[in-house]
Amino acid sequence: MKIYTKTGDKGTTALFGGTRVPKHHLRIEAYGTIDELNSHIGLIRDQNIDDKSKELLISVQDKLFTIGAIMATDPEKATLKNGSKRLNIPTIVDEDIEQLEQIMDDIDTTLPTMTHFVLPGGHQTVSFCHIARCVCRRAERLATALYEISPFEENTLKYLNRLSDYLFVLARKLTYDLKAEEIKWIPKKES
């Protein structure tokens, strides 16, 4: 199988199900941002971090492929008139969301209580987490825009919301693991 197909040379691409849309279509922007996020997660996973976090990030990457597939599917071709699935695409289930929540709760017990916002940075690995968190928020914004005009499984939105929270918590955890400085944002008072 060749990597290039030449079918997109005129600015369109195919969704799962065969429907062709412009490459600037909101659906393409949404799942393209999920792909970008997945690459940033891979960059975090490639850092010198604990094995438990690496394992979770592999699971997250798997879920992001699922979300990308959900968003890349023409909703009119995804199900039959009787409601059964036409295309075999996995879903995001409650347990996927609960897993992120549980891990965040576990990590939070090991960190000092947050009293202020924190400035992104302090260590390259921590910065990668913050970049991924920001890309995740952008992916969530695009997903919610797509959801408004073409609804899909709601757990997809919930997962992206939790994932951005997890990436923030992971950034804080890694700040302490790597003995980096966590700088609090304290607004300057006008004189």
C-alpha positions as a printed Julia matrix, in Angstrom:
191×3 Matrix{Float64}:
   0.0    0.0    0.0
   1.45   3.36  -1.0
   1.33   6.17   1.54
   0.2    8.67  -1.08
  -3.08   8.24  -2.91
  -3.33  11.53  -4.85
  -7.06  11.6   -4.01
  -6.61  14.72  -1.9
  -4.76  16.73  -4.51
  -7.78  18.97  -5.11
  -8.26  19.86  -1.45
 -10.72  17.19  -0.34
 -10.41  14.13   1.84
 -12.58  11.11   2.59
 -14.32  10.43   5.87
 -14.86   6.87   7.11
 -17.78   5.77   5.01
 -16.45   7.4    1.85
 -18.0   10.87   1.96
 -15.57  13.49   0.62
 -15.29  16.86   2.35
 -12.95  19.86   2.03
  -9.74  19.52   4.02
 -10.69  22.7    5.9
 -14.0   21.17   7.08
 -14.63  21.48  10.83
 -14.71  17.68  11.14
 -11.21  17.46   9.63
  -9.93  20.29  11.84
 -11.35  18.51  14.91
  -9.83  15.11  14.3
  -6.63  16.66  12.94
  -6.19  18.41  16.27
  -6.77  15.09  18.05
  -3.94  13.68  15.91
  -1.73  16.64  16.87
  -2.54  16.03  20.54
  -1.67  12.35  20.15
   1.76  13.34  18.82
   2.35  15.63  21.8
   1.35  12.78  24.15
   3.93  10.6   22.41
   6.55  13.28  23.04
   5.72  13.27  26.77
   5.85   9.47  26.82
   9.34   9.59  25.27
  10.67  11.59  28.22
  12.35  10.18  31.31
   9.14   9.69  33.33
   7.81   6.91  35.55
   6.57   3.68  33.96
   3.04   4.03  35.37
   2.61   7.39  33.64
   4.04   5.97  30.41
   1.56   3.09  30.5
  -1.35   5.45  31.02
  -0.17   7.68  28.18
  -0.15   4.66  25.84
  -3.75   4.01  26.88
  -4.57   7.69  26.28
  -3.05   7.5   22.8
  -5.24   4.49  22.06
  -8.33   6.44  23.2
  -7.3    9.4   21.06
  -7.23   7.11  18.0
 -10.75   6.05  18.95
 -11.85   9.68  19.25
 -10.22  10.46  15.92
 -12.12   7.58  14.31
 -15.41   8.78  15.84
 -14.85  12.28  14.48
 -13.62  11.03  11.09
 -16.81   9.07  10.5
 -19.65  10.41   8.4
 -22.52  10.16  10.93
 -25.01   9.35   8.17
 -22.98   6.31   7.18
 -22.03   5.21  10.7
 -25.41   3.66  11.55
 -28.17   1.86   9.73
 -31.78   3.05   9.75
 -32.58   0.55  12.55
 -29.94   2.21  14.75
 -27.34  -0.56  14.59
 -23.73   0.29  13.78
 -22.65   0.02  10.18
 -18.98   0.73  10.83
 -17.12  -1.08  13.58
 -15.74   1.86  15.55
 -14.99   1.55  19.28
 -16.4    4.05  21.75
 -15.25   5.92  24.82
 -16.91   4.34  27.84
 -17.52   5.64  31.36
 -14.64   3.51  32.68
 -12.19   5.4   30.43
 -13.23   8.69  32.04
 -13.26   7.19  35.53
  -9.72   5.87  35.02
  -8.44   9.41  34.43
 -10.38  10.71  37.43
  -9.0    7.99  39.71
  -5.43   8.58  38.62
  -5.81  12.34  39.14
  -7.23  11.73  42.61
  -4.3    9.42  43.44
  -1.71  11.91  42.19
  -3.37  14.82  43.99
  -2.84  13.09  47.35
   0.92  13.25  46.75
   1.09  16.94  45.76
   0.93  20.12  47.79
  -2.45  21.82  47.7
  -2.76  24.38  44.93
  -3.31  27.88  46.26
  -2.63  29.78  43.01
  -2.42  29.19  39.3
   1.02  28.02  38.24
   3.12  29.28  35.37
   3.81  26.63  32.72
   7.45  25.58  32.64
  10.23  24.73  35.03
  11.47  21.72  33.09
  11.25  20.69  29.44
   9.12  17.62  30.24
   6.71  19.71  32.3
   6.47  22.21  29.45
   5.6   19.37  27.05
   2.7   18.49  29.37
   1.45  22.07  29.34
   1.67  22.26  25.56
  -0.3   19.0   25.28
  -2.86  20.39  27.77
  -3.34  23.48  25.6
  -3.68  21.4   22.43
  -6.18  19.19  24.28
  -8.26  22.27  25.18
  -8.2   23.36  21.53
  -9.26  19.86  20.49
 -12.08  20.07  23.02
 -13.22  23.45  21.66
 -13.28  22.1   18.11
 -15.03  18.91  19.24
 -17.76  20.89  20.99
 -18.24  23.03  17.89
 -18.57  19.88  15.78
 -20.88  18.29  18.36
 -23.27  21.26  18.08
 -23.79  20.69  14.36
 -23.24  16.94  14.17
 -23.64  15.18  17.54
 -21.61  12.11  18.42
 -21.16  10.12  21.62
 -21.08  12.54  24.55
 -18.4   10.55  26.4
 -15.96  11.75  23.75
 -16.33  15.33  25.02
 -16.12  14.22  28.65
 -12.92  12.31  27.97
 -11.24  15.3   26.34
 -12.26  17.49  29.28
 -10.78  15.04  31.81
  -7.7   14.51  29.69
  -6.77  18.19  29.77
  -7.21  18.11  33.55
  -5.03  15.0   33.74
  -2.29  16.65  31.68
  -2.26  19.55  34.14
  -2.04  17.18  37.11
   0.69  15.19  35.33
   2.62  18.43  34.75
   2.46  19.18  38.48
   3.47  15.6   39.38
   6.44  15.73  37.03
   7.44  19.12  38.41
   7.92  17.45  41.79
   9.34  14.19  40.4
  11.96  16.14  38.45
  12.63  18.53  41.33
  11.73  21.51  39.16
  10.43  24.78  40.53
   6.68  25.35  40.48
   6.18  29.09  40.11
   2.87  30.41  41.38
   1.12  33.13  39.43
   0.45  35.92  41.87
  -1.05  38.96  40.15
   0.89  42.14  40.76
  -1.09  44.81  42.53
  -1.16  48.2   40.88
   0.51  50.91  42.86
